[in-house]
Amino acid sequence: MEQCILSKSLQKRQFPKWLGAILVFIGFPTAHVLVPWLLAGLSPHQGWHNAILGFWNLLALAPLAEGGLVAVFCLAAHLSSMPRRFEFRRTPEYLLTWGPYRFSRNPLYIAEGLLWFGWAAFYGSAWVSLPELSTCSLQRVNFPFARRGDGD
């Protein structure tokens, strides 16, 4: 119950843009770099031999790099488009239609998928692949029920 009260109070408060930048550049790497690294420590690394990367683990750097670049571009687009002061909302007050948002409604989903797939393959860890599999299954359940807007 307290969580609902907190989220409602956050939605009504105005925050400066610089705070959003700090939250983005601390929160996103924590969720998509630190958490996979911690999860990878729970199981042995498949494909690694004597702490040396295997060929297939090394190939995982490609989706990691792609996902990282898309994520940085998306986050920079959000930070450049958001007003000086913002409220925490599920849907921002602005609509991005440039950059990767020209091609996808939410390219951050694609970036996160590439990052988590890359980490799972890089570490060769089943534990790292579990969040990606659960996210994909939740999106699979959610997407058939998504409504298209008038402009789509």
DRENTORKOL-3810 file (N, C-alpha, C; in nm, 4 decimals):
REM DRENTORKOL-3810
@n.u->0.0813; n.v->-0.1189; n.w->0.0000; ca.u->0.0000; ca.v->0.0000; ca.w->0.0000; c.u->0.0859; c.v->0.1256; c.w->0.0000
@n.u->0.1967; n.v->0.1253; n.w->0.0759; ca.u->0.2834; ca.v->0.2412; ca.w->0.0806; c.u->0.3434; c.v->0.2706; c.w->-0.0562
@n.u->0.3688; n.v->0.1651; n.w->-0.1341; ca.u->0.4283; ca.v->0.1829; ca.w->-0.2646; c.u->0.3359; c.v->0.2632; c.w->-0.3563
@n.u->0.2057; n.v->0.2383; n.w->-0.3496; ca.u->0.1110; ca.v->0.3118; ca.w->-0.4318; c.u->0.1094; c.v->0.4590; c.w->-0.3925
@n.u->0.1127; n.v->0.4858; n.w->-0.2635; ca.u->0.1131; ca.v->0.6241; ca.w->-0.2162; c.u->0.2401; c.v->0.6940; c.w->-0.2620
@n.u->0.3545; n.v->0.6258; n.w->-0.2542; ca.u->0.4803; ca.v->0.6842; ca.w->-0.2967; c.u->0.4785; c.v->0.7145; c.w->-0.4456
@n.u->0.4303; n.v->0.6203; n.w->-0.5261; ca.u->0.4306; ca.v->0.6432; ca.w->-0.6699; c.u->0.3367; c.v->0.7575; c.w->-0.7075
@n.u->0.2231; n.v->0.7703; n.w->-0.6398; ca.u->0.1332; ca.v->0.8816; ca.w->-0.6692; c.u->0.1962; c.v->1.0144; c.w->-0.6298
@n.u->0.2680; n.v->1.0170; n.w->-0.5180; ca.u->0.3322; ca.v->1.1423; ca.w->-0.4781; c.u->0.4471; c.v->1.1776; c.w->-0.5726
@n.u->0.5176; n.v->1.0767; n.w->-0.6273; ca.u->0.6236; ca.v->1.1040; ca.w->-0.7232; c.u->0.5670; c.v->1.1580; c.w->-0.8536
@n.u->0.4495; n.v->1.1101; n.w->-0.8928; ca.u->0.3904; ca.v->1.1553; ca.w->-1.0177; c.u->0.3508; c.v->1.3019; c.w->-1.0117
@n.u->0.3201; n.v->1.3533; n.w->-0.8954; ca.u->0.2765; ca.v->1.4911; ca.w->-0.8836; c.u->0.3921; c.v->1.5883; c.w->-0.8672
@n.u->0.5095; n.v->1.5398; n.w->-0.8294; ca.u->0.6243; ca.v->1.6264; ca.w->-0.8068; c.u->0.6998; c.v->1.6516; c.w->-0.9364
@n.u->0.7517; n.v->1.7708; n.w->-0.9491; ca.u->0.8347; ca.v->1.8080; ca.w->-1.0636; c.u->0.9814; c.v->1.7885; c.w->-1.0265
@n.u->1.0589; n.v->1.7270; n.w->-1.1163; ca.u->1.2006; ca.v->1.7029; ca.w->-1.0931; c.u->1.2817; c.v->1.7711; c.w->-1.2024
@n.u->1.4025; n.v->1.8181; n.w->-1.1692; ca.u->1.4861; ca.v->1.8815; ca.w->-1.2723; c.u->1.5399; c.v->1.7780; c.w->-1.3708
@n.u->1.5691; n.v->1.8255; n.w->-1.4910; ca.u->1.6164; ca.v->1.7380; ca.w->-1.5980; c.u->1.7477; c.v->1.6686; c.w->-1.5609
@n.u->1.8375; n.v->1.7364; n.w->-1.4899; ca.u->1.9663; ca.v->1.6767; ca.w->-1.4546; c.u->1.9479; c.v->1.5553; c.w->-1.3650
@n.u->1.8421; n.v->1.5543; n.w->-1.2817; ca.u->1.8160; ca.v->1.4377; ca.w->-1.1975; c.u->1.7757; c.v->1.3178; c.w->-1.2832
@n.u->1.6989; n.v->1.3436; n.w->-1.3879; ca.u->1.6628; ca.v->1.2364; ca.w->-1.4813; c.u->1.7852; c.v->1.1774; c.w->-1.5477
@n.u->1.8812; n.v->1.2632; n.w->-1.5849; ca.u->2.0040; ca.v->1.2148; ca.w->-1.6474; c.u->2.0830; c.v->1.1270; c.w->-1.5507
@n.u->2.0916; n.v->1.1677; n.w->-1.4253; ca.u->2.1636; ca.v->1.0881; ca.w->-1.3262; c.u->2.0953; c.v->0.9534; c.w->-1.3061
@n.u->1.9621; n.v->0.9552; n.w->-1.2948; ca.u->1.8883; ca.v->0.8298; ca.w->-1.2755; c.u->1.9061; c.v->0.7354; c.w->-1.3939
@n.u->1.9039; n.v->0.7913; n.w->-1.5145; ca.u->1.9182; ca.v->0.7093; ca.w->-1.6349; c.u->2.0577; c.v->0.6491; c.w->-1.6433
@n.u->2.1595; n.v->0.7296; n.w->-1.6210; ca.u->2.2961; ca.v->0.6807; ca.w->-1.6408; c.u->2.3511; c.v->0.6044; c.w->-1.5210
@n.u->2.2741; n.v->0.5951; n.w->-1.4142; ca.u->2.3095; ca.v->0.5060; ca.w->-1.3038; c.u->2.2185; c.v->0.3829; c.w->-1.3068
@n.u->2.0897; n.v->0.4048; n.w->-1.3250; ca.u->1.9937; ca.v->0.2949; ca.w->-1.3211; c.u->2.0064; c.v->0.1971; c.w->-1.4367
@n.u->2.0223; n.v->0.2478; n.w->-1.5588; ca.u->2.0286; ca.v->0.1593; ca.w->-1.6746; c.u->2.1514; c.v->0.0684; c.w->-1.6701
@n.u->2.2729; n.v->0.1228; n.w->-1.6454; ca.u->2.3886; ca.v->0.0319; ca.w->-1.6360; c.u->2.3792; c.v->-0.0653; c.w->-1.5182
@n.u->2.3202; n.v->-0.0216; n.w->-1.4093; ca.u->2.3052; ca.v->-0.1130; ca.w->-1.2954; c.u->2.2182; c.v->-0.2318; c.w->-1.3346
@n.u->2.1061; n.v->-0.2030; n.w->-1.4007; ca.u->2.0134; ca.v->-0.3097; ca.w->-1.4380; c.u->2.0672; c.v->-0.3985; c.w->-1.5497
@n.u->2.1440; n.v->-0.3412; n.w->-1.6422; ca.u->2.1812; ca.v->-0.4166; ca.w->-1.7615; c.u->2.3295; c.v->-0.4503; c.w->-1.7721
@n.u->2.4085; n.v->-0.4158; n.w->-1.6710; ca.u->2.5498; ca.v->-0.4563; ca.w->-1.6682; c.u->2.5812; c.v->-0.5255; c.w->-1.5355
@n.u->2.5500; n.v->-0.4601; n.w->-1.4260; ca.u->2.5826; ca.v->-0.5157; ca.w->-1.2945; c.u->2.5000; c.v->-0.6405; c.w->-1.2627
@n.u->2.3702; n.v->-0.6364; n.w->-1.2887; ca.u->2.2846; ca.v->-0.7514; ca.w->-1.2575; c.u->2.3245; c.v->-0.8760; c.w->-1.3381
@n.u->2.3492; n.v->-0.8657; n.w->-1.4704; ca.u->2.3960; ca.v->-0.9865; ca.w->-1.5412; c.u->2.5278; c.v->-1.0403; c.w->-1.4864
@n.u->2.6187; n.v->-0.9514; n.w->-1.4506; ca.u->2.7469; ca.v->-0.9947; ca.w->-1.3950; c.u->2.7257; c.v->-1.0700; c.w->-1.2631
@n.u->2.6364; n.v->-1.0182; n.w->-1.1790; ca.u->2.6077; ca.v->-1.0863; ca.w->-1.0526; c.u->2.5407; c.v->-1.2216; c.w->-1.0764
@n.u->2.4462; n.v->-1.2269; n.w->-1.1696; ca.u->2.3788; ca.v->-1.3534; ca.w->-1.2009; c.u->2.4760; c.v->-1.4557; c.w->-1.2600
@n.u->2.5727; n.v->-1.4089; n.w->-1.3376; ca.u->2.6691; ca.v->-1.5005; ca.w->-1.3993; c.u->2.7538; c.v->-1.5713; c.w->-1.2951
@n.u->2.7693; n.v->-1.5116; n.w->-1.1792; ca.u->2.8474; ca.v->-1.5748; ca.w->-1.0740; c.u->2.7767; c.v->-1.6914; c.w->-1.0080
@n.u->2.6480; n.v->-1.7114; n.w->-1.0395; ca.u->2.5717; ca.v->-1.8196; ca.w->-0.9780; c.u->2.5906; c.v->-1.9541; c.w->-1.0475
@n.u->2.6506; n.v->-1.9538; n.w->-1.1666; ca.u->2.6671; ca.v->-2.0798; ca.w->-1.2391; c.u->2.8013; c.v->-2.0787; c.w->-1.3122
@n.u->2.8487; n.v->-2.1966; n.w->-1.3516; ca.u->2.9751; ca.v->-2.2007; ca.w->-1.4277; c.u->2.9560; c.v->-2.1374; c.w->-1.5653
@n.u->3.0646; n.v->-2.0837; n.w->-1.6199; ca.u->3.0617; ca.v->-2.0198; ca.w->-1.7513; c.u->3.0842; c.v->-2.1250; c.w->-1.8596
@n.u->2.9823; n.v->-2.1504; n.w->-1.9404; ca.u->2.9950; ca.v->-2.2462; ca.w->-2.0504; c.u->3.0773; c.v->-2.1834; c.w->-2.1620
@n.u->3.1686; n.v->-2.2602; n.w->-2.2179; ca.u->3.2511; ca.v->-2.2129; ca.w->-2.3284; c.u->3.3817; c.v->-2.1496; c.w->-2.2842
@n.u->3.3952; n.v->-2.1207; n.w->-2.1574; ca.u->3.5195; ca.v->-2.0631; ca.w->-2.1055; c.u->3.6125; c.v->-2.1774; c.w->-2.0640
@n.u->3.7406; n.v->-2.1618; n.w->-2.0899; ca.u->3.8396; ca.v->-2.2615; ca.w->-2.0496; c.u->3.9529; c.v->-2.1897; c.w->-1.9765
@n.u->3.9710; n.v->-2.2235; n.w->-1.8487; ca.u->4.0746; ca.v->-2.1608; ca.w->-1.7655; c.u->4.0626; c.v->-2.0081; c.w->-1.7663
@n.u->3.9424; n.v->-1.9596; n.w->-1.7476; ca.u->3.9130; ca.v->-1.8154; ca.w->-1.7425; c.u->3.9437; c.v->-1.7432; c.w->-1.8737
@n.u->3.9451; n.v->-1.8160; n.w->-1.9853; ca.u->3.9663; ca.v->-1.7566; ca.w->-2.1170; c.u->3.8394; c.v->-1.7765; c.w->-2.1986
@n.u->3.7981; n.v->-1.6692; n.w->-2.2657; ca.u->3.6773; ca.v->-1.6742; ca.w->-2.3478; c.u->3.6883; c.v->-1.7755; c.w->-2.4599
@n.u->3.5795; n.v->-1.8449; n.w->-2.4859; ca.u->3.5712; ca.v->-1.9296; ca.w->-2.6031; c.u->3.5305; c.v->-1.8471; c.w->-2.7239
@n.u->3.5398; n.v->-1.9051; n.w->-2.8420; ca.u->3.5063; ca.v->-1.8338; ca.w->-2.9651; c.u->3.3626; c.v->-1.7833; c.w->-2.9637
@n.u->3.2678; n.v->-1.8691; n.w->-2.9269; ca.u->3.1264; ca.v->-1.8303; ca.w->-2.9282; c.u->3.0959; c.v->-1.7253; c.w->-2.8220
@n.u->3.1654; n.v->-1.7319; n.w->-2.7103; ca.u->3.1473; ca.v->-1.6288; ca.w->-2.6079; c.u->3.1976; c.v->-1.4938; c.w->-2.6592
@n.u->3.3042; n.v->-1.4964; n.w->-2.7348; ca.u->3.3602; ca.v->-1.3742; ca.w->-2.7908; c.u->3.2659; c.v->-1.3118; c.w->-2.8939
@n.u->3.1984; n.v->-1.3957; n.w->-2.9711; ca.u->3.1018; ca.v->-1.3448; ca.w->-3.0693; c.u->2.9859; c.v->-1.2698; c.w->-3.0028
@n.u->2.9614; n.v->-1.2979; n.w->-2.8772; ca.u->2.8519; ca.v->-1.2318; ca.w->-2.8048; c.u->2.8776; c.v->-1.0837; c.w->-2.7846
@n.u->2.9989; n.v->-1.0390; n.w->-2.8074; ca.u->3.0277; ca.v->-0.8964; ca.w->-2.7944; c.u->2.9561; c.v->-0.8146; c.w->-2.9020
@n.u->2.9224; n.v->-0.8768; n.w->-3.0161; ca.u->2.8521; ca.v->-0.8041; ca.w->-3.1227; c.u->2.7124; c.v->-0.7597; c.w->-3.0780
@n.u->2.6241; n.v->-0.8506; n.w->-3.0294; ca.u->2.4932; ca.v->-0.8010; ca.w->-2.9840; c.u->2.5046; c.v->-0.7098; c.w->-2.8615
@n.u->2.6058; n.v->-0.7305; n.w->-2.7787; ca.u->2.6269; ca.v->-0.6401; ca.w->-2.6655; c.u->2.6556; c.v->-0.4990; c.w->-2.7134
@n.u->2.7440; n.v->-0.4865; n.w->-2.8110; ca.u->2.7787; ca.v->-0.3546; ca.w->-2.8643; c.u->2.6581; c.v->-0.2902; c.w->-2.9332
@n.u->2.5860; n.v->-0.3683; n.w->-3.0128; ca.u->2.4682; ca.v->-0.3147; ca.w->-3.0823; c.u->2.3620; c.v->-0.2693; c.w->-2.9824
@n.u->2.3336; n.v->-0.3530; n.w->-2.8849; ca.u->2.2342; ca.v->-0.3175; ca.w->-2.7842; c.u->2.2755; c.v->-0.1954; c.w->-2.7038
@n.u->2.4037; n.v->-0.1876; n.w->-2.6703; ca.u->2.4533; ca.v->-0.0715; ca.w->-2.5965; c.u->2.4413; c.v->0.0567; c.w->-2.6769
@n.u->2.4756; n.v->0.0514; n.w->-2.8054; ca.u->2.4662; ca.v->0.1703; ca.w->-2.8898; c.u->2.3210; c.v->0.2164; c.w->-2.9059
@n.u->2.2309; n.v->0.1226; n.w->-2.9305; ca.u->2.0892; ca.v->0.1592; ca.w->-2.9448; c.u->2.0365; c.v->0.2180; c.w->-2.8144
@n.u->2.0726; n.v->0.1580; n.w->-2.7025; ca.u->2.0258; ca.v->0.2072; ca.w->-2.5726; c.u->2.0775; c.v->0.3484; c.w->-2.5454
@n.u->2.2053; n.v->0.3715; n.w->-2.5700; ca.u->2.2619; ca.v->0.5052; ca.w->-2.5460; c.u->2.1942; c.v->0.6078; c.w->-2.6356
@n.u->2.1718; n.v->0.5729; n.w->-2.7622; ca.u->2.1067; ca.v->0.6657; ca.w->-2.8546; c.u->1.9636; c.v->0.6955; c.w->-2.8100
@n.u->1.8917; n.v->0.5930; n.w->-2.7661; ca.u->1.7540; ca.v->0.6131; ca.w->-2.7188; c.u->1.7500; c.v->0.6994; c.w->-2.5928
@n.u->1.8372; n.v->0.6699; n.w->-2.4987; ca.u->1.8390; ca.v->0.7464; ca.w->-2.3740; c.u->1.8802; c.v->0.8906; c.w->-2.3994
@n.u->1.9760; n.v->0.9125; n.w->-2.4901; ca.u->2.0146; ca.v->1.0489; ca.w->-2.5253; c.u->1.8986; c.v->1.1220; c.w->-2.5937
@n.u->1.8234; n.v->1.0509; n.w->-2.6775; ca.u->1.7075; ca.v->1.1128; ca.w->-2.7430; c.u->1.6036; c.v->1.1546; c.w->-2.6397
@n.u->1.5801; n.v->1.0693; n.w->-2.5420; ca.u->1.4851; ca.v->1.1044; ca.w->-2.4362; c.u->1.5321; c.v->1.2254; c.w->-2.3571
@n.u->1.6585; n.v->1.2261; n.w->-2.3196; ca.u->1.7101; ca.v->1.3366; ca.w->-2.2386; c.u->1.7099; c.v->1.4681; c.w->-2.3158
@n.u->1.7343; n.v->1.4635; n.w->-2.4470; ca.u->1.7335; ca.v->1.5871; ca.w->-2.5246; c.u->1.5915; c.v->1.6368; c.w->-2.5514
@n.u->1.4939; n.v->1.5481; n.w->-2.5483; ca.u->1.3562; ca.v->1.5866; ca.w->-2.5794; c.u->1.2713; c.v->1.6179; c.w->-2.4572
@n.u->1.3145; n.v->1.5746; n.w->-2.3407; ca.u->1.2313; ca.v->1.5963; ca.w->-2.2217; c.u->1.2373; c.v->1.7438; c.w->-2.1791
@n.u->1.1296; n.v->1.7923; n.w->-2.1182; ca.u->1.1289; ca.v->1.9310; ca.w->-2.0724; c.u->1.2276; c.v->1.9519; c.w->-1.9572
@n.u->1.2499; n.v->2.0790; n.w->-1.9218; ca.u->1.3446; ca.v->2.1103; ca.w->-1.8145; c.u->1.3058; c.v->2.0452; c.w->-1.6827
@n.u->1.1790; n.v->2.0367; n.w->-1.6579; ca.u->1.1294; ca.v->1.9715; ca.w->-1.5369; c.u->1.0333; c.v->1.8615; c.w->-1.5813
@n.u->1.0360; n.v->1.7480; n.w->-1.5131; ca.u->0.9537; ca.v->1.6353; ca.w->-1.5547; c.u->0.8884; c.v->1.5701; c.w->-1.4339
@n.u->0.7850; n.v->1.4912; n.w->-1.4632; ca.u->0.7175; ca.v->1.4090; ca.w->-1.3630; c.u->0.7399; c.v->1.2639; c.w->-1.3996
@n.u->0.7419; n.v->1.1759; n.w->-1.2990; ca.u->0.7503; ca.v->1.0327; ca.w->-1.3270; c.u->0.6146; c.v->0.9875; c.w->-1.3788
@n.u->0.6129; n.v->0.9384; n.w->-1.5021; ca.u->0.4900; ca.v->0.8881; ca.w->-1.5645; c.u->0.5230; c.v->0.7639; c.w->-1.6451
@n.u->0.4222; n.v->0.6807; n.w->-1.6634; ca.u->0.4413; ca.v->0.5635; ca.w->-1.7502; c.u->0.4634; c.v->0.6076; c.w->-1.8931
@n.u->0.3902; n.v->0.7096; n.w->-1.9350; ca.u->0.4012; ca.v->0.7631; ca.w->-2.0699; c.u->0.4483; c.v->0.9076; c.w->-2.0599
@n.u->0.5610; n.v->0.9414; n.w->-2.1222; ca.u->0.6084; ca.v->1.0800; ca.w->-2.1130; c.u->0.5151; c.v->1.1766; c.w->-2.1857
@n.u->0.5305; n.v->1.3048; n.w->-2.1558; ca.u->0.4462; ca.v->1.4077; ca.w->-2.2174; c.u->0.4860; c.v->1.4353; c.w->-2.3617
@n.u->0.5999; n.v->1.3866; n.w->-2.4054; ca.u->0.6494; ca.v->1.4122; ca.w->-2.5398; c.u->0.6512; c.v->1.2817; c.w->-2.6177
@n.u->0.6519; n.v->1.2921; n.w->-2.7493; ca.u->0.6540; ca.v->1.1750; ca.w->-2.8366; c.u->0.7790; c.v->1.1817; c.w->-2.9240
@n.u->0.8621; n.v->1.0810; n.w->-2.9138; ca.u->0.9821; ca.v->1.0747; ca.w->-2.9970; c.u->0.9482; c.v->1.0088; c.w->-3.1301
@n.u->0.9829; n.v->1.0770; n.w->-3.2381; ca.u->0.9580; ca.v->1.0221; ca.w->-3.3715; c.u->1.0843; c.v->1.0243; c.w->-3.4569
@n.u->1.1982; n.v->1.0509; n.w->-3.3966; ca.u->1.3237; ca.v->1.0544; ca.w->-3.4710; c.u->1.4203; c.v->0.9514; c.w->-3.4129
@n.u->1.5319; n.v->0.9319; n.w->-3.4822; ca.u->1.6291; ca.v->0.8324; ca.w->-3.4362; c.u->1.5717; c.v->0.6927; c.w->-3.4476
@n.u->1.6033; n.v->0.6058; n.w->-3.3530; ca.u->1.5530; ca.v->0.4687; ca.w->-3.3615; c.u->1.4008; c.v->0.4607; c.w->-3.3465
@n.u->1.3394; n.v->0.5666; n.w->-3.2953; ca.u->1.1942; ca.v->0.5668; ca.w->-3.2797; c.u->1.1221; c.v->0.5823; c.w->-3.4140
@n.u->1.1949; n.v->0.6125; n.w->-3.5199; ca.u->1.1346; ca.v->0.6121; ca.w->-3.6539; c.u->1.1003; c.v->0.4701; c.w->-3.6974
@n.u->1.1745; n.v->0.3726; n.w->-3.6445; ca.u->1.1612; ca.v->0.2352; ca.w->-3.6914; c.u->1.0855; c.v->0.1445; c.w->-3.5951
@n.u->1.0785; n.v->0.1824; n.w->-3.4697; ca.u->1.0167; ca.v->0.0963; ca.w->-3.3692; c.u->0.9437; c.v->0.1819; c.w->-3.2667
@n.u->0.8359; n.v->0.1308; n.w->-3.2157; ca.u->0.7596; ca.v->0.2031; ca.w->-3.1140; c.u->0.8407; c.v->0.2155; c.w->-2.9847
@n.u->0.9154; n.v->0.1118; n.w->-2.9506; ca.u->0.9998; ca.v->0.1181; ca.w->-2.8328; c.u->1.1308; c.v->0.0434; c.w->-2.8588
@n.u->1.2288; n.v->0.1122; n.w->-2.9166; ca.u->1.3557; ca.v->0.0456; ca.w->-2.9466; c.u->1.4351; c.v->0.0075; c.w->-2.8226
@n.u->1.3985; n.v->0.0613; n.w->-2.7058; ca.u->1.4675; ca.v->0.0196; ca.w->-2.5843; c.u->1.4413; c.v->-0.1274; c.w->-2.5535
@n.u->1.3239; n.v->-0.1796; n.w->-2.5905; ca.u->1.2982; ca.v->-0.3234; ca.w->-2.5739; c.u->1.3981; c.v->-0.4035; c.w->-2.6566
@n.u->1.4223; n.v->-0.3587; n.w->-2.7795; ca.u->1.5163; ca.v->-0.4281; ca.w->-2.8669; c.u->1.6574; c.v->-0.4198; c.w->-2.8089
@n.u->1.6948; n.v->-0.3016; n.w->-2.7618; ca.u->1.8279; ca.v->-0.2835; ca.w->-2.7028; c.u->1.8455; c.v->-0.3718; c.w->-2.5797
@n.u->1.7451; n.v->-0.3751; n.w->-2.4933; ca.u->1.7548; ca.v->-0.4585; ca.w->-2.3732; c.u->1.7632; c.v->-0.6061; c.w->-2.4099
@n.u->1.6865; n.v->-0.6479; n.w->-2.5082; ca.u->1.6928; ca.v->-0.7871; ca.w->-2.5528; c.u->1.8310; c.v->-0.8235; c.w->-2.6062
@n.u->1.8882; n.v->-0.7340; n.w->-2.6865; ca.u->2.0235; ca.v->-0.7583; ca.w->-2.7382; c.u->2.1260; c.v->-0.7625; c.w->-2.6251
@n.u->2.1127; n.v->-0.6719; n.w->-2.5290; ca.u->2.2067; ca.v->-0.6699; ca.w->-2.4173; c.u->2.2000; c.v->-0.7994; c.w->-2.3364
@n.u->2.0798; n.v->-0.8404; n.w->-2.2999; ca.u->2.0663; ca.v->-0.9603; ca.w->-2.2164; c.u->2.1036; c.v->-1.0872; c.w->-2.2924
@n.u->2.0703; n.v->-1.0940; n.w->-2.4216; ca.u->2.1132; ca.v->-1.2078; ca.w->-2.5022; c.u->2.2658; c.v->-1.2107; c.w->-2.5096
@n.u->2.3253; n.v->-1.0941; n.w->-2.5324; ca.u->2.4710; ca.v->-1.0855; ca.w->-2.5399; c.u->2.5386; c.v->-1.1262; c.w->-2.4106
@n.u->2.4838; n.v->-1.0785; n.w->-2.2968; ca.u->2.5440; ca.v->-1.1175; ca.w->-2.1680; c.u->2.5295; c.v->-1.2673; c.w->-2.1439
@n.u->2.4138; n.v->-1.3225; n.w->-2.1757; ca.u->2.3932; ca.v->-1.4667; ca.w->-2.1543; c.u->2.4922; c.v->-1.5483; c.w->-2.2377
@n.u->2.5128; n.v->-1.5087; n.w->-2.3634; ca.u->2.6072; ca.v->-1.5806; ca.w->-2.4489; c.u->2.7518; c.v->-1.5532; c.w->-2.4073
@n.u->2.7827; n.v->-1.4306; n.w->-2.3674; ca.u->2.9181; ca.v->-1.3956; ca.w->-2.3259; c.u->2.9596; c.v->-1.4749; c.w->-2.2025
@n.u->2.8729; n.v->-1.4752; n.w->-2.1020; ca.u->2.9053; ca.v->-1.5478; ca.w->-1.9791; c.u->2.8801; c.v->-1.6974; c.w->-1.9916
@n.u->2.7996; n.v->-1.7390; n.w->-2.0900; ca.u->2.7655; ca.v->-1.8798; ca.w->-2.1020; c.u->2.6913; c.v->-1.9284; c.w->-1.9793
@n.u->2.6023; n.v->-1.8454; n.w->-1.9287; ca.u->2.5345; ca.v->-1.8735; ca.w->-1.8022; c.u->2.3839; c.v->-1.8846; c.w->-1.8217
@n.u->2.3282; n.v->-1.9928; n.w->-1.7720; ca.u->2.1828; ca.v->-2.0105; ca.w->-1.7791; c.u->2.1119; c.v->-1.9095; c.w->-1.6904
@n.u->2.1729; n.v->-1.8720; n.w->-1.5795; ca.u->2.1098; ca.v->-1.7761; ca.w->-1.4887; c.u->2.0900; c.v->-1.6402; c.w->-1.5553
@n.u->2.1829; n.v->-1.6015; n.w->-1.6406; ca.u->2.1714; ca.v->-1.4723; ca.w->-1.7082; c.u->2.0623; c.v->-1.4773; c.w->-1.8153
@n.u->2.0378; n.v->-1.5939; n.w->-1.8710; ca.u->1.9344; ca.v->-1.6037; ca.w->-1.9748; c.u->1.7927; c.v->-1.6051; c.w->-1.9172
@n.u->1.7766; n.v->-1.6357; n.w->-1.7898; ca.u->1.6418; ca.v->-1.6419; ca.w->-1.7314; c.u->1.5659; c.v->-1.5091; c.w->-1.7370
@n.u->1.6260; n.v->-1.3951; n.w->-1.6997; ca.u->1.5504; ca.v->-1.2696; ca.w->-1.7111; c.u->1.5099; c.v->-1.2397; c.w->-1.8555
@n.u->1.5967; n.v->-1.2707; n.w->-1.9516; ca.u->1.5632; ca.v->-1.2470; ca.w->-2.0919; c.u->1.4466; c.v->-1.3352; c.w->-2.1359
@n.u->1.4490; n.v->-1.4610; n.w->-2.0976; ca.u->1.3395; ca.v->-1.5509; ca.w->-2.1343; c.u->1.2077; c.v->-1.5078; c.w->-2.0705
@n.u->1.2131; n.v->-1.4647; n.w->-1.9451; ca.u->1.0893; ca.v->-1.4207; ca.w->-1.8794; c.u->1.0383; c.v->-1.2918; c.w->-1.9414
@n.u->1.1277; n.v->-1.2005; n.w->-1.9789; ca.u->1.0859; ca.v->-1.0762; ca.w->-2.0436; c.u->1.0221; c.v->-1.1059; c.w->-2.1783
@n.u->1.0840; n.v->-1.1942; n.w->-2.2561; ca.u->1.0271; ca.v->-1.2300; ca.w->-2.3869; c.u->0.8908; c.v->-1.2942; c.w->-2.3720
@n.u->0.8749; n.v->-1.3808; n.w->-2.2729; ca.u->0.7448; ca.v->-1.4457; ca.w->-2.2551; c.u->0.6399; c.v->-1.3450; c.w->-2.2104
@n.u->0.6766; n.v->-1.2499; n.w->-2.1267; ca.u->0.5804; ca.v->-1.1472; ca.w->-2.0847; c.u->0.5426; c.v->-1.0576; c.w->-2.2017
@n.u->0.6388; n.v->-1.0231; n.w->-2.2862; ca.u->0.6082; ca.v->-0.9411; ca.w->-2.4027; c.u->0.5216; c.v->-1.0177; c.w->-2.5016
@n.u->0.5436; n.v->-1.1452; n.w->-2.5118; ca.u->0.4623; ca.v->-1.2279; ca.w->-2.6027; c.u->0.3171; c.v->-1.2300; c.w->-2.5562
@n.u->0.2965; n.v->-1.2324; n.w->-2.4259; ca.u->0.1604; ca.v->-1.2310; ca.w->-2.3726; c.u->0.0999; c.v->-1.0925; c.w->-2.3890
@n.u->0.1797; n.v->-0.9890; n.w->-2.3715; ca.u->0.1308; ca.v->-0.8518; ca.w->-2.3750; c.u->0.1018; c.v->-0.8012; c.w->-2.5160
@n.u->0.1874; n.v->-0.8314; n.w->-2.6141; ca.u->0.1768; ca.v->-0.7710; ca.w->-2.7452; c.u->0.0480; c.v->-0.8030; c.w->-2.8209
@n.u->-0.0066; n.v->-0.9261; n.w->-2.8135; ca.u->-0.1309; ca.v->-0.9484; ca.w->-2.8894; c.u->-0.2461; c.v->-0.8598; c.w->-2.8412
@n.u->-0.2378; n.v->-0.8093; n.w->-2.7209; ca.u->-0.3460; ca.v->-0.7279; ca.w->-2.6670; c.u->-0.3208; c.v->-0.5789; c.w->-2.6821
@n.u->-0.2029; n.v->-0.5419; n.w->-2.7370; ca.u->-0.1718; ca.v->-0.4000; ca.w->-2.7553; c.u->-0.2589; c.v->-0.3421; c.w->-2.8674
@n.u->-0.3134; n.v->-0.2252; n.w->-2.8414; ca.u->-0.3985; ca.v->-0.1599; ca.w->-2.9424; c.u->-0.3136; c.v->-0.0658; c.w->-3.0254
@n.u->-0.3441; n.v->-0.0593; n.w->-3.1500; ca.u->-0.2741; ca.v->0.0328; ca.w->-3.2369; c.u->-0.3441; c.v->0.1679; c.w->-3.2309
@n.u->-0.2643; n.v->0.2732; n.w->-3.2346; ca.u->-0.3208; ca.v->0.4083; ca.w->-3.2318; c.u->-0.3743; c.v->0.4491; c.w->-3.3673
@n.u->-0.4372; n.v->0.5646; n.w->-3.3742; ca.u->-0.4935; ca.v->0.6140; ca.w->-3.4987; c.u->-0.3871; c.v->0.6431; c.w->-3.6036
@n.u->-0.2683; n.v->0.6830; n.w->-3.5573; ca.u->-0.1627; ca.v->0.7188; ca.w->-3.6503; c.u->-0.0819; c.v->0.6016; c.w->-3.7009
@n.u->-0.1087; n.v->0.4797; n.w->-3.6558; ca.u->-0.0272; ca.v->0.3634; ca.w->-3.6974; c.u->-0.0725; c.v->0.3055; c.w->-3.8283
END
